[in-house]
Structures are given as structure tokens and as C-alpha cells.
């Protein structure tokens, strides 16, 4: 095997492991955070609608 192949495979493995880590972190913390943000946006939009009417 050539050195470039070793680097490419190593890079893919690191990328996959890092990606899996980021996904698990996002599922744990990010989902709650996203839901909070979505709720805030919805509440803001509802309040604006009430004020406009």
C-alpha cells in the first residue's frame, strides 16, 4: 500500500469517528436547543400576529 492510501483511509476513519461524535453531541444537547429556538420563533410569530390584528 502506498502512503497516500494510508493517509486517505486514516482521514476517512477520523472523519467518520468525528462525525459520529458530533452527531451524538447534537442529539444530546442540540435537539433540546433547536426545539427551544423553534418554540421561541413560534411564540414571537404568534405575538406579532396578535399585535398586528
mmCIF entry with sequence, helices, sheets and N, C-alpha, C, O atoms, coordinates in Angstrom:
data_MODEL
# 
_entry.id   MODEL 
# 
_entity.id                         1 
_entity.type                       polymer 
_entity.pdbx_number_of_molecules   1 
# 
_entity_poly.entity_id                      1 
_entity_poly.type                           'polypeptide(L)' 
_entity_poly.nstd_linkage                   no 
_entity_poly.nstd_monomer                   no 
_entity_poly.pdbx_seq_one_letter_code       
;(UNK)(UNK)(UNK)(UNK)(UNK)(UNK)(UNK)(UNK)(UNK)(UNK)(UNK)(UNK)(UNK)(UNK)(UNK)(UNK)
(UNK)(UNK)(UNK)(UNK)(UNK)(UNK)(UNK)(UNK)(UNK)(UNK)(UNK)(UNK)(UNK)(UNK)(UNK)(UNK)
(UNK)(UNK)(UNK)(UNK)(UNK)(UNK)(UNK)(UNK)(UNK)(UNK)(UNK)(UNK)(UNK)(UNK)(UNK)(UNK)
(UNK)(UNK)(UNK)(UNK)(UNK)
;
_entity_poly.pdbx_seq_one_letter_code_can   XXXXXXXXXXXXXXXXXXXXXXXXXXXXXXXXXXXXXXXXXXXXXXXXXXXXX 
_entity_poly.pdbx_strand_id                 A 
# 
loop_
_entity_poly_seq.entity_id 
_entity_poly_seq.num 
_entity_poly_seq.mon_id 
_entity_poly_seq.hetero 
1 1  UNK n 
1 2  UNK n 
1 3  UNK n 
1 4  UNK n 
1 5  UNK n 
1 6  UNK n 
1 7  UNK n 
1 8  UNK n 
1 9  UNK n 
1 10 UNK n 
1 11 UNK n 
1 12 UNK n 
1 13 UNK n 
1 14 UNK n 
1 15 UNK n 
1 16 UNK n 
1 17 UNK n 
1 18 UNK n 
1 19 UNK n 
1 20 UNK n 
1 21 UNK n 
1 22 UNK n 
1 23 UNK n 
1 24 UNK n 
1 25 UNK n 
1 26 UNK n 
1 27 UNK n 
1 28 UNK n 
1 29 UNK n 
1 30 UNK n 
1 31 UNK n 
1 32 UNK n 
1 33 UNK n 
1 34 UNK n 
1 35 UNK n 
1 36 UNK n 
1 37 UNK n 
1 38 UNK n 
1 39 UNK n 
1 40 UNK n 
1 41 UNK n 
1 42 UNK n 
1 43 UNK n 
1 44 UNK n 
1 45 UNK n 
1 46 UNK n 
1 47 UNK n 
1 48 UNK n 
1 49 UNK n 
1 50 UNK n 
1 51 UNK n 
1 52 UNK n 
1 53 UNK n 
# 
_struct_asym.id          A 
_struct_asym.entity_id   1 
# 
loop_
_struct_conf.conf_type_id 
_struct_conf.id 
_struct_conf.pdbx_PDB_helix_id 
_struct_conf.beg_label_comp_id 
_struct_conf.beg_label_asym_id 
_struct_conf.beg_label_seq_id 
_struct_conf.pdbx_beg_PDB_ins_code 
_struct_conf.end_label_comp_id 
_struct_conf.end_label_asym_id 
_struct_conf.end_label_seq_id 
_struct_conf.pdbx_end_PDB_ins_code 
_struct_conf.beg_auth_comp_id 
_struct_conf.beg_auth_asym_id 
_struct_conf.beg_auth_seq_id 
_struct_conf.end_auth_comp_id 
_struct_conf.end_auth_asym_id 
_struct_conf.end_auth_seq_id 
_struct_conf.pdbx_PDB_helix_class 
_struct_conf.details 
_struct_conf.pdbx_PDB_helix_length 
HELX_P HELX_P1 AA1 UNK A 3  ? UNK A 25 ? UNK A 3  UNK A 25 1 ? 23 
HELX_P HELX_P2 AA2 UNK A 26 ? UNK A 30 ? UNK A 26 UNK A 30 3 ? 5  
HELX_P HELX_P3 AA3 UNK A 31 ? UNK A 52 ? UNK A 31 UNK A 52 1 ? 22 
# 
_struct_conf_type.id          HELX_P 
_struct_conf_type.criteria    ? 
_struct_conf_type.reference   ? 
# 
loop_
_atom_site.group_PDB 
_atom_site.id 
_atom_site.type_symbol 
_atom_site.label_atom_id 
_atom_site.label_alt_id 
_atom_site.label_comp_id 
_atom_site.label_asym_id 
_atom_site.label_entity_id 
_atom_site.label_seq_id 
_atom_site.pdbx_PDB_ins_code 
_atom_site.Cartn_x 
_atom_site.Cartn_y 
_atom_site.Cartn_z 
_atom_site.occupancy 
_atom_site.B_iso_or_equiv 
_atom_site.pdbx_formal_charge 
_atom_site.auth_seq_id 
_atom_site.auth_comp_id 
_atom_site.auth_asym_id 
_atom_site.auth_atom_id 
_atom_site.pdbx_PDB_model_num 
ATOM 1   N N  . UNK A 1 1  ? 0.845   -1.206 0.000  1.00 0.00 ? 1  UNK A N  1 
ATOM 2   C CA . UNK A 1 1  ? 0.000   0.000  0.000  1.00 0.00 ? 1  UNK A CA 1 
ATOM 3   C C  . UNK A 1 1  ? 0.879   1.254  0.000  1.00 0.00 ? 1  UNK A C  1 
ATOM 4   O O  . UNK A 1 1  ? 1.922   1.300  0.652  1.00 0.00 ? 1  UNK A O  1 
ATOM 5   N N  . UNK A 1 2  ? 0.441   2.243  -0.729 1.00 0.00 ? 2  UNK A N  1 
ATOM 6   C CA . UNK A 1 2  ? 1.201   3.498  -0.760 1.00 0.00 ? 2  UNK A CA 1 
ATOM 7   C C  . UNK A 1 2  ? 0.842   4.357  0.449  1.00 0.00 ? 2  UNK A C  1 
ATOM 8   O O  . UNK A 1 2  ? -0.169  4.133  1.113  1.00 0.00 ? 2  UNK A O  1 
ATOM 9   N N  . UNK A 1 3  ? 1.683   5.332  0.714  1.00 0.00 ? 3  UNK A N  1 
ATOM 10  C CA . UNK A 1 3  ? 1.444   6.201  1.881  1.00 0.00 ? 3  UNK A CA 1 
ATOM 11  C C  . UNK A 1 3  ? 0.181   7.028  1.702  1.00 0.00 ? 3  UNK A C  1 
ATOM 12  O O  . UNK A 1 3  ? -0.534  7.278  2.672  1.00 0.00 ? 3  UNK A O  1 
ATOM 13  N N  . UNK A 1 4  ? -0.105  7.455  0.481  1.00 0.00 ? 4  UNK A N  1 
ATOM 14  C CA . UNK A 1 4  ? -1.309  8.277  0.265  1.00 0.00 ? 4  UNK A CA 1 
ATOM 15  C C  . UNK A 1 4  ? -2.556  7.487  0.633  1.00 0.00 ? 4  UNK A C  1 
ATOM 16  O O  . UNK A 1 4  ? -3.486  8.036  1.224  1.00 0.00 ? 4  UNK A O  1 
ATOM 17  N N  . UNK A 1 5  ? -2.581  6.203  0.289  1.00 0.00 ? 5  UNK A N  1 
ATOM 18  C CA . UNK A 1 5  ? -3.742  5.368  0.634  1.00 0.00 ? 5  UNK A CA 1 
ATOM 19  C C  . UNK A 1 5  ? -3.897  5.299  2.152  1.00 0.00 ? 5  UNK A C  1 
ATOM 20  O O  . UNK A 1 5  ? -5.012  5.367  2.668  1.00 0.00 ? 5  UNK A O  1 
ATOM 21  N N  . UNK A 1 6  ? -2.785  5.165  2.859  1.00 0.00 ? 6  UNK A N  1 
ATOM 22  C CA . UNK A 1 6  ? -2.831  5.116  4.326  1.00 0.00 ? 6  UNK A CA 1 
ATOM 23  C C  . UNK A 1 6  ? -3.411  6.420  4.868  1.00 0.00 ? 6  UNK A C  1 
ATOM 24  O O  . UNK A 1 6  ? -4.263  6.408  5.757  1.00 0.00 ? 6  UNK A O  1 
ATOM 25  N N  . UNK A 1 7  ? -2.940  7.553  4.321  1.00 0.00 ? 7  UNK A N  1 
ATOM 26  C CA . UNK A 1 7  ? -3.442  8.856  4.780  1.00 0.00 ? 7  UNK A CA 1 
ATOM 27  C C  . UNK A 1 7  ? -4.935  9.006  4.485  1.00 0.00 ? 7  UNK A C  1 
ATOM 28  O O  . UNK A 1 7  ? -5.689  9.486  5.331  1.00 0.00 ? 7  UNK A O  1 
ATOM 29  N N  . UNK A 1 8  ? -5.359  8.600  3.296  1.00 0.00 ? 8  UNK A N  1 
ATOM 30  C CA . UNK A 1 8  ? -6.766  8.731  2.908  1.00 0.00 ? 8  UNK A CA 1 
ATOM 31  C C  . UNK A 1 8  ? -7.636  7.895  3.829  1.00 0.00 ? 8  UNK A C  1 
ATOM 32  O O  . UNK A 1 8  ? -8.650  8.379  4.331  1.00 0.00 ? 8  UNK A O  1 
ATOM 33  N N  . UNK A 1 9  ? -7.248  6.631  4.059  1.00 0.00 ? 9  UNK A N  1 
ATOM 34  C CA . UNK A 1 9  ? -8.044  5.748  4.920  1.00 0.00 ? 9  UNK A CA 1 
ATOM 35  C C  . UNK A 1 9  ? -8.075  6.306  6.340  1.00 0.00 ? 9  UNK A C  1 
ATOM 36  O O  . UNK A 1 9  ? -9.130  6.332  6.975  1.00 0.00 ? 9  UNK A O  1 
ATOM 37  N N  . UNK A 1 10 ? -6.928  6.751  6.837  1.00 0.00 ? 10 UNK A N  1 
ATOM 38  C CA . UNK A 1 10 ? -6.867  7.352  8.171  1.00 0.00 ? 10 UNK A CA 1 
ATOM 39  C C  . UNK A 1 10 ? -7.771  8.568  8.278  1.00 0.00 ? 10 UNK A C  1 
ATOM 40  O O  . UNK A 1 10 ? -8.483  8.748  9.266  1.00 0.00 ? 10 UNK A O  1 
ATOM 41  N N  . UNK A 1 11 ? -7.730  9.393  7.249  1.00 0.00 ? 11 UNK A N  1 
ATOM 42  C CA . UNK A 1 11 ? -8.573  10.593 7.239  1.00 0.00 ? 11 UNK A CA 1 
ATOM 43  C C  . UNK A 1 11 ? -10.047 10.241 7.260  1.00 0.00 ? 11 UNK A C  1 
ATOM 44  O O  . UNK A 1 11 ? -10.834 10.871 7.966  1.00 0.00 ? 11 UNK A O  1 
ATOM 45  N N  . UNK A 1 12 ? -10.423 9.220  6.475  1.00 0.00 ? 12 UNK A N  1 
ATOM 46  C CA . UNK A 1 12 ? -11.833 8.799  6.440  1.00 0.00 ? 12 UNK A CA 1 
ATOM 47  C C  . UNK A 1 12 ? -12.253 8.299  7.820  1.00 0.00 ? 12 UNK A C  1 
ATOM 48  O O  . UNK A 1 12 ? -13.330 8.640  8.308  1.00 0.00 ? 12 UNK A O  1 
ATOM 49  N N  . UNK A 1 13 ? -11.397 7.489  8.446  1.00 0.00 ? 13 UNK A N  1 
ATOM 50  C CA . UNK A 1 13 ? -11.735 6.942  9.771  1.00 0.00 ? 13 UNK A CA 1 
ATOM 51  C C  . UNK A 1 13 ? -11.915 8.086  10.765 1.00 0.00 ? 13 UNK A C  1 
ATOM 52  O O  . UNK A 1 13 ? -12.891 8.114  11.515 1.00 0.00 ? 13 UNK A O  1 
ATOM 53  N N  . UNK A 1 14 ? -10.973 9.029  10.769 1.00 0.00 ? 14 UNK A N  1 
ATOM 54  C CA . UNK A 1 14 ? -11.065 10.170 11.696 1.00 0.00 ? 14 UNK A CA 1 
ATOM 55  C C  . UNK A 1 14 ? -12.350 10.948 11.417 1.00 0.00 ? 14 UNK A C  1 
ATOM 56  O O  . UNK A 1 14 ? -13.067 11.335 12.340 1.00 0.00 ? 14 UNK A O  1 
ATOM 57  N N  . UNK A 1 15 ? -12.632 11.173 10.128 1.00 0.00 ? 15 UNK A N  1 
ATOM 58  C CA . UNK A 1 15 ? -13.824 11.935 9.739  1.00 0.00 ? 15 UNK A CA 1 
ATOM 59  C C  . UNK A 1 15 ? -15.086 11.243 10.236 1.00 0.00 ? 15 UNK A C  1 
ATOM 60  O O  . UNK A 1 15 ? -15.984 11.892 10.773 1.00 0.00 ? 15 UNK A O  1 
ATOM 61  N N  . UNK A 1 16 ? -15.156 9.912  10.055 1.00 0.00 ? 16 UNK A N  1 
ATOM 62  C CA . UNK A 1 16 ? -16.346 9.151  10.465 1.00 0.00 ? 16 UNK A CA 1 
ATOM 63  C C  . UNK A 1 16 ? -16.506 9.202  11.981 1.00 0.00 ? 16 UNK A C  1 
ATOM 64  O O  . UNK A 1 16 ? -17.604 9.431  12.489 1.00 0.00 ? 16 UNK A O  1 
ATOM 65  N N  . UNK A 1 17 ? -15.398 8.985  12.703 1.00 0.00 ? 17 UNK A N  1 
ATOM 66  C CA . UNK A 1 17 ? -15.461 8.995  14.175 1.00 0.00 ? 17 UNK A CA 1 
ATOM 67  C C  . UNK A 1 17 ? -15.878 10.378 14.661 1.00 0.00 ? 17 UNK A C  1 
ATOM 68  O O  . UNK A 1 17 ? -16.738 10.504 15.533 1.00 0.00 ? 17 UNK A O  1 
ATOM 69  N N  . UNK A 1 18 ? -15.262 11.419 14.089 1.00 0.00 ? 18 UNK A N  1 
ATOM 70  C CA . UNK A 1 18 ? -15.580 12.793 14.492 1.00 0.00 ? 18 UNK A CA 1 
ATOM 71  C C  . UNK A 1 18 ? -17.037 13.116 14.160 1.00 0.00 ? 18 UNK A C  1 
ATOM 72  O O  . UNK A 1 18 ? -17.737 13.738 14.959 1.00 0.00 ? 18 UNK A O  1 
ATOM 73  N N  . UNK A 1 19 ? -17.487 12.694 12.983 1.00 0.00 ? 19 UNK A N  1 
ATOM 74  C CA . UNK A 1 19 ? -18.873 12.924 12.575 1.00 0.00 ? 19 UNK A CA 1 
ATOM 75  C C  . UNK A 1 19 ? -19.846 12.245 13.524 1.00 0.00 ? 19 UNK A C  1 
ATOM 76  O O  . UNK A 1 19 ? -20.857 12.835 13.905 1.00 0.00 ? 19 UNK A O  1 
ATOM 77  N N  . UNK A 1 20 ? -19.546 11.009 13.909 1.00 0.00 ? 20 UNK A N  1 
ATOM 78  C CA . UNK A 1 20 ? -20.418 10.278 14.842 1.00 0.00 ? 20 UNK A CA 1 
ATOM 79  C C  . UNK A 1 20 ? -20.444 10.996 16.190 1.00 0.00 ? 20 UNK A C  1 
ATOM 80  O O  . UNK A 1 20 ? -21.496 11.105 16.820 1.00 0.00 ? 20 UNK A O  1 
ATOM 81  N N  . UNK A 1 21 ? -19.295 11.479 16.624 1.00 0.00 ? 21 UNK A N  1 
ATOM 82  C CA . UNK A 1 21 ? -19.206 12.201 17.905 1.00 0.00 ? 21 UNK A CA 1 
ATOM 83  C C  . UNK A 1 21 ? -20.053 13.475 17.852 1.00 0.00 ? 21 UNK A C  1 
ATOM 84  O O  . UNK A 1 21 ? -20.810 13.768 18.777 1.00 0.00 ? 21 UNK A O  1 
ATOM 85  N N  . UNK A 1 22 ? -19.916 14.216 16.768 1.00 0.00 ? 22 UNK A N  1 
ATOM 86  C CA . UNK A 1 22 ? -20.676 15.468 16.620 1.00 0.00 ? 22 UNK A CA 1 
ATOM 87  C C  . UNK A 1 22 ? -22.171 15.165 16.614 1.00 0.00 ? 22 UNK A C  1 
ATOM 88  O O  . UNK A 1 22 ? -22.954 15.879 17.240 1.00 0.00 ? 22 UNK A O  1 
ATOM 89  N N  . UNK A 1 23 ? -22.566 14.107 15.905 1.00 0.00 ? 23 UNK A N  1 
ATOM 90  C CA . UNK A 1 23 ? -23.990 13.754 15.834 1.00 0.00 ? 23 UNK A CA 1 
ATOM 91  C C  . UNK A 1 23 ? -24.535 13.417 17.216 1.00 0.00 ? 23 UNK A C  1 
ATOM 92  O O  . UNK A 1 23 ? -25.621 13.867 17.584 1.00 0.00 ? 23 UNK A O  1 
ATOM 93  N N  . UNK A 1 24 ? -23.777 12.617 17.991 1.00 0.00 ? 24 UNK A N  1 
ATOM 94  C CA . UNK A 1 24 ? -24.268 12.231 19.322 1.00 0.00 ? 24 UNK A CA 1 
ATOM 95  C C  . UNK A 1 24 ? -24.377 13.466 20.209 1.00 0.00 ? 24 UNK A C  1 
ATOM 96  O O  . UNK A 1 24 ? -25.332 13.598 20.974 1.00 0.00 ? 24 UNK A O  1 
ATOM 97  N N  . UNK A 1 25 ? -23.403 14.373 20.110 1.00 0.00 ? 25 UNK A N  1 
ATOM 98  C CA . UNK A 1 25 ? -23.453 15.598 20.917 1.00 0.00 ? 25 UNK A CA 1 
ATOM 99  C C  . UNK A 1 25 ? -24.666 16.430 20.503 1.00 0.00 ? 25 UNK A C  1 
ATOM 100 O O  . UNK A 1 25 ? -25.388 16.955 21.350 1.00 0.00 ? 25 UNK A O  1 
ATOM 101 N N  . UNK A 1 26 ? -24.882 16.543 19.190 1.00 0.00 ? 26 UNK A N  1 
ATOM 102 C CA . UNK A 1 26 ? -26.011 17.326 18.691 1.00 0.00 ? 26 UNK A CA 1 
ATOM 103 C C  . UNK A 1 26 ? -27.329 16.719 19.144 1.00 0.00 ? 26 UNK A C  1 
ATOM 104 O O  . UNK A 1 26 ? -28.251 17.448 19.511 1.00 0.00 ? 26 UNK A O  1 
ATOM 105 N N  . UNK A 1 27 ? -27.432 15.380 19.122 1.00 0.00 ? 27 UNK A N  1 
ATOM 106 C CA . UNK A 1 27 ? -28.665 14.725 19.568 1.00 0.00 ? 27 UNK A CA 1 
ATOM 107 C C  . UNK A 1 27 ? -28.902 15.016 21.047 1.00 0.00 ? 27 UNK A C  1 
ATOM 108 O O  . UNK A 1 27 ? -30.027 15.295 21.461 1.00 0.00 ? 27 UNK A O  1 
ATOM 109 N N  . UNK A 1 28 ? -27.827 14.949 21.842 1.00 0.00 ? 28 UNK A N  1 
ATOM 110 C CA . UNK A 1 28 ? -27.976 15.162 23.280 1.00 0.00 ? 28 UNK A CA 1 
ATOM 111 C C  . UNK A 1 28 ? -28.319 16.596 23.616 1.00 0.00 ? 28 UNK A C  1 
ATOM 112 O O  . UNK A 1 28 ? -29.307 16.858 24.301 1.00 0.00 ? 28 UNK A O  1 
ATOM 113 N N  . UNK A 1 29 ? -27.503 17.535 23.135 1.00 0.00 ? 29 UNK A N  1 
ATOM 114 C CA . UNK A 1 29 ? -27.660 18.946 23.520 1.00 0.00 ? 29 UNK A CA 1 
ATOM 115 C C  . UNK A 1 29 ? -28.412 19.739 22.450 1.00 0.00 ? 29 UNK A C  1 
ATOM 116 O O  . UNK A 1 29 ? -29.309 20.524 22.756 1.00 0.00 ? 29 UNK A O  1 
ATOM 117 N N  . UNK A 1 30 ? -28.026 19.518 21.191 1.00 0.00 ? 30 UNK A N  1 
ATOM 118 C CA . UNK A 1 30 ? -28.510 20.356 20.102 1.00 0.00 ? 30 UNK A CA 1 
ATOM 119 C C  . UNK A 1 30 ? -30.013 20.273 19.897 1.00 0.00 ? 30 UNK A C  1 
ATOM 120 O O  . UNK A 1 30 ? -30.659 21.282 19.615 1.00 0.00 ? 30 UNK A O  1 
ATOM 121 N N  . UNK A 1 31 ? -30.578 19.071 20.038 1.00 0.00 ? 31 UNK A N  1 
ATOM 122 C CA . UNK A 1 31 ? -32.011 18.906 19.765 1.00 0.00 ? 31 UNK A CA 1 
ATOM 123 C C  . UNK A 1 31 ? -32.814 19.747 20.745 1.00 0.00 ? 31 UNK A C  1 
ATOM 124 O O  . UNK A 1 31 ? -33.736 20.457 20.343 1.00 0.00 ? 31 UNK A O  1 
ATOM 125 N N  . UNK A 1 32 ? -32.472 19.673 22.031 1.00 0.00 ? 32 UNK A N  1 
ATOM 126 C CA . UNK A 1 32 ? -33.178 20.493 23.028 1.00 0.00 ? 32 UNK A CA 1 
ATOM 127 C C  . UNK A 1 32 ? -33.044 21.972 22.663 1.00 0.00 ? 32 UNK A C  1 
ATOM 128 O O  . UNK A 1 32 ? -34.011 22.732 22.726 1.00 0.00 ? 32 UNK A O  1 
ATOM 129 N N  . UNK A 1 33 ? -31.832 22.360 22.284 1.00 0.00 ? 33 UNK A N  1 
ATOM 130 C CA . UNK A 1 33 ? -31.556 23.760 21.956 1.00 0.00 ? 33 UNK A CA 1 
ATOM 131 C C  . UNK A 1 33 ? -32.379 24.181 20.737 1.00 0.00 ? 33 UNK A C  1 
ATOM 132 O O  . UNK A 1 33 ? -32.970 25.261 20.719 1.00 0.00 ? 33 UNK A O  1 
ATOM 133 N N  . UNK A 1 34 ? -32.411 23.313 19.715 1.00 0.00 ? 34 UNK A N  1 
ATOM 134 C CA . UNK A 1 34 ? -33.162 23.625 18.494 1.00 0.00 ? 34 UNK A CA 1 
ATOM 135 C C  . UNK A 1 34 ? -34.645 23.752 18.815 1.00 0.00 ? 34 UNK A C  1 
ATOM 136 O O  . UNK A 1 34 ? -35.311 24.665 18.328 1.00 0.00 ? 34 UNK A O  1 
ATOM 137 N N  . UNK A 1 35 ? -35.162 22.844 19.628 1.00 0.00 ? 35 UNK A N  1 
ATOM 138 C CA . UNK A 1 35 ? -36.584 22.883 19.980 1.00 0.00 ? 35 UNK A CA 1 
ATOM 139 C C  . UNK A 1 35 ? -36.891 24.193 20.692 1.00 0.00 ? 35 UNK A C  1 
ATOM 140 O O  . UNK A 1 35 ? -37.903 24.836 20.414 1.00 0.00 ? 35 UNK A O  1 
ATOM 141 N N  . UNK A 1 36 ? -36.005 24.590 21.622 1.00 0.00 ? 36 UNK A N  1 
ATOM 142 C CA . UNK A 1 36 ? -36.198 25.864 22.328 1.00 0.00 ? 36 UNK A CA 1 
ATOM 143 C C  . UNK A 1 36 ? -36.260 27.011 21.326 1.00 0.00 ? 36 UNK A C  1 
ATOM 144 O O  . UNK A 1 36 ? -37.128 27.880 21.416 1.00 0.00 ? 36 UNK A O  1 
ATOM 145 N N  . UNK A 1 37 ? -35.330 27.007 20.371 1.00 0.00 ? 37 UNK A N  1 
ATOM 146 C CA . UNK A 1 37 ? -35.285 28.099 19.390 1.00 0.00 ? 37 UNK A CA 1 
ATOM 147 C C  . UNK A 1 37 ? -36.561 28.102 18.562 1.00 0.00 ? 37 UNK A C  1 
ATOM 148 O O  . UNK A 1 37 ? -37.140 29.161 18.321 1.00 0.00 ? 37 UNK A O  1 
ATOM 149 N N  . UNK A 1 38 ? -37.008 26.917 18.120 1.00 0.00 ? 38 UNK A N  1 
ATOM 150 C CA . UNK A 1 38 ? -38.223 26.827 17.305 1.00 0.00 ? 38 UNK A CA 1 
ATOM 151 C C  . UNK A 1 38 ? -39.413 27.348 18.109 1.00 0.00 ? 38 UNK A C  1 
ATOM 152 O O  . UNK A 1 38 ? -40.237 28.095 17.581 1.00 0.00 ? 38 UNK A O  1 
ATOM 153 N N  . UNK A 1 39 ? -39.508 26.961 19.375 1.00 0.00 ? 39 UNK A N  1 
ATOM 154 C CA . UNK A 1 39 ? -40.592 27.443 20.242 1.00 0.00 ? 39 UNK A CA 1 
ATOM 155 C C  . UNK A 1 39 ? -40.537 28.960 20.347 1.00 0.00 ? 39 UNK A C  1 
ATOM 156 O O  . UNK A 1 39 ? -41.565 29.630 20.240 1.00 0.00 ? 39 UNK A O  1 
ATOM 157 N N  . UNK A 1 40 ? -39.339 29.505 20.558 1.00 0.00 ? 40 UNK A N  1 
ATOM 158 C CA . UNK A 1 40 ? -39.188 30.961 20.670 1.00 0.00 ? 40 UNK A CA 1 
ATOM 159 C C  . UNK A 1 40 ? -39.686 31.642 19.399 1.00 0.00 ? 40 UNK A C  1 
ATOM 160 O O  . UNK A 1 40 ? -40.421 32.628 19.456 1.00 0.00 ? 40 UNK A O  1 
ATOM 161 N N  . UNK A 1 41 ? -39.276 31.100 18.252 1.00 0.00 ? 41 UNK A N  1 
ATOM 162 C CA . UNK A 1 41 ? -39.663 31.699 16.964 1.00 0.00 ? 41 UNK A CA 1 
ATOM 163 C C  . UNK A 1 41 ? -41.185 31.639 16.821 1.00 0.00 ? 41 UNK A C  1 
ATOM 164 O O  . UNK A 1 41 ? -41.814 32.624 16.433 1.00 0.00 ? 41 UNK A O  1 
ATOM 165 N N  . UNK A 1 42 ? -41.775 30.486 17.135 1.00 0.00 ? 42 UNK A N  1 
ATOM 166 C CA . UNK A 1 42 ? -43.228 30.343 17.019 1.00 0.00 ? 42 UNK A CA 1 
ATOM 167 C C  . UNK A 1 42 ? -43.939 31.315 17.946 1.00 0.00 ? 42 UNK A C  1 
ATOM 168 O O  . UNK A 1 42 ? -44.915 31.951 17.547 1.00 0.00 ? 42 UNK A O  1 
ATOM 169 N N  . UNK A 1 43 ? -43.463 31.437 19.176 1.00 0.00 ? 43 UNK A N  1 
ATOM 170 C CA . UNK A 1 43 ? -44.096 32.339 20.148 1.00 0.00 ? 43 UNK A CA 1 
ATOM 171 C C  . UNK A 1 43 ? -43.989 33.773 19.642 1.00 0.00 ? 43 UNK A C  1 
ATOM 172 O O  . UNK A 1 43 ? -44.956 34.533 19.707 1.00 0.00 ? 43 UNK A O  1 
ATOM 173 N N  . UNK A 1 44 ? -42.806 34.143 19.136 1.00 0.00 ? 44 UNK A N  1 
ATOM 174 C CA . UNK A 1 44 ? -42.614 35.503 18.618 1.00 0.00 ? 44 UNK A CA 1 
ATOM 175 C C  . UNK A 1 44 ? -43.568 35.772 17.471 1.00 0.00 ? 44 UNK A C  1 
ATOM 176 O O  . UNK A 1 44 ? -44.173 36.842 17.404 1.00 0.00 ? 44 UNK A O  1 
ATOM 177 N N  . UNK A 1 45 ? -43.710 34.805 16.560 1.00 0.00 ? 45 UNK A N  1 
ATOM 178 C CA . UNK A 1 45 ? -44.591 34.994 15.408 1.00 0.00 ? 45 UNK A CA 1 
ATOM 179 C C  . UNK A 1 45 ? -46.036 35.130 15.868 1.00 0.00 ? 45 UNK A C  1 
ATOM 180 O O  . UNK A 1 45 ? -46.771 35.964 15.340 1.00 0.00 ? 45 UNK A O  1 
ATOM 181 N N  . UNK A 1 46 ? -46.455 34.327 16.839 1.00 0.00 ? 46 UNK A N  1 
ATOM 182 C CA . UNK A 1 46 ? -47.828 34.377 17.343 1.00 0.00 ? 46 UNK A CA 1 
ATOM 183 C C  . UNK A 1 46 ? -48.076 35.748 17.976 1.00 0.00 ? 46 UNK A C  1 
ATOM 184 O O  . UNK A 1 46 ? -49.116 36.366 17.746 1.00 0.00 ? 46 UNK A O  1 
ATOM 185 N N  . UNK A 1 47 ? -47.111 36.218 18.776 1.00 0.00 ? 47 UNK A N  1 
ATOM 186 C CA . UNK A 1 47 ? -47.258 37.526 19.421 1.00 0.00 ? 47 UNK A CA 1 
ATOM 187 C C  . UNK A 1 47 ? -47.358 38.635 18.382 1.00 0.00 ? 47 UNK A C  1 
ATOM 188 O O  . UNK A 1 47 ? -48.175 39.545 18.520 1.00 0.00 ? 47 UNK A O  1 
ATOM 189 N N  . UNK A 1 48 ? -46.523 38.561 17.335 1.00 0.00 ? 48 UNK A N  1 
ATOM 190 C CA . UNK A 1 48 ? -46.570 39.579 16.283 1.00 0.00 ? 48 UNK A CA 1 
ATOM 191 C C  . UNK A 1 48 ? -47.932 39.560 15.605 1.00 0.00 ? 48 UNK A C  1 
ATOM 192 O O  . UNK A 1 48 ? -48.510 40.611 15.329 1.00 0.00 ? 48 UNK A O  1 
ATOM 193 N N  . UNK A 1 49 ? -48.450 38.346 15.334 1.00 0.00 ? 49 UNK A N  1 
ATOM 194 C CA . UNK A 1 49 ? -49.758 38.232 14.679 1.00 0.00 ? 49 UNK A CA 1 
ATOM 195 C C  . UNK A 1 49 ? -50.828 38.886 15.542 1.00 0.00 ? 49 UNK A C  1 
ATOM 196 O O  . UNK A 1 49 ? -51.668 39.626 15.029 1.00 0.00 ? 49 UNK A O  1 
ATOM 197 N N  . UNK A 1 50 ? -50.808 38.624 16.835 1.00 0.00 ? 50 UNK A N  1 
ATOM 198 C CA . UNK A 1 50 ? -51.814 39.203 17.746 1.00 0.00 ? 50 UNK A CA 1 
ATOM 199 C C  . UNK A 1 50 ? -51.721 40.718 17.738 1.00 0.00 ? 50 UNK A C  1 
ATOM 200 O O  . UNK A 1 50 ? -52.739 41.409 17.722 1.00 0.00 ? 50 UNK A O  1 
ATOM 201 N N  . UNK A 1 51 ? -50.477 41.242 17.750 1.00 0.00 ? 51 UNK A N  1 
ATOM 202 C CA . UNK A 1 51 ? -50.285 42.696 17.778 1.00 0.00 ? 51 UNK A CA 1 
ATOM 203 C C  . UNK A 1 51 ? -50.768 43.326 16.474 1.00 0.00 ? 51 UNK A C  1 
ATOM 204 O O  . UNK A 1 51 ? -51.323 44.425 16.476 1.00 0.00 ? 51 UNK A O  1 
ATOM 205 N N  . UNK A 1 52 ? -50.554 42.625 15.364 1.00 0.00 ? 52 UNK A N  1 
ATOM 206 C CA . UNK A 1 52 ? -50.918 43.189 14.057 1.00 0.00 ? 52 UNK A CA 1 
ATOM 207 C C  . UNK A 1 52 ? -52.432 43.252 13.881 1.00 0.00 ? 52 UNK A C  1 
ATOM 208 O O  . UNK A 1 52 ? -52.944 44.149 13.212 1.00 0.00 ? 52 UNK A O  1 
ATOM 209 N N  . UNK A 1 53 ? -53.146 42.302 14.478 1.00 0.00 ? 53 UNK A N  1 
ATOM 210 C CA . UNK A 1 53 ? -54.598 42.238 14.250 1.00 0.00 ? 53 UNK A CA 1 
ATOM 211 C C  . UNK A 1 53 ? -55.326 43.310 15.024 1.00 0.00 ? 53 UNK A C  1 
ATOM 212 O O  . UNK A 1 53 ? -56.551 43.402 14.950 1.00 0.00 ? 53 UNK A O  1 
# 
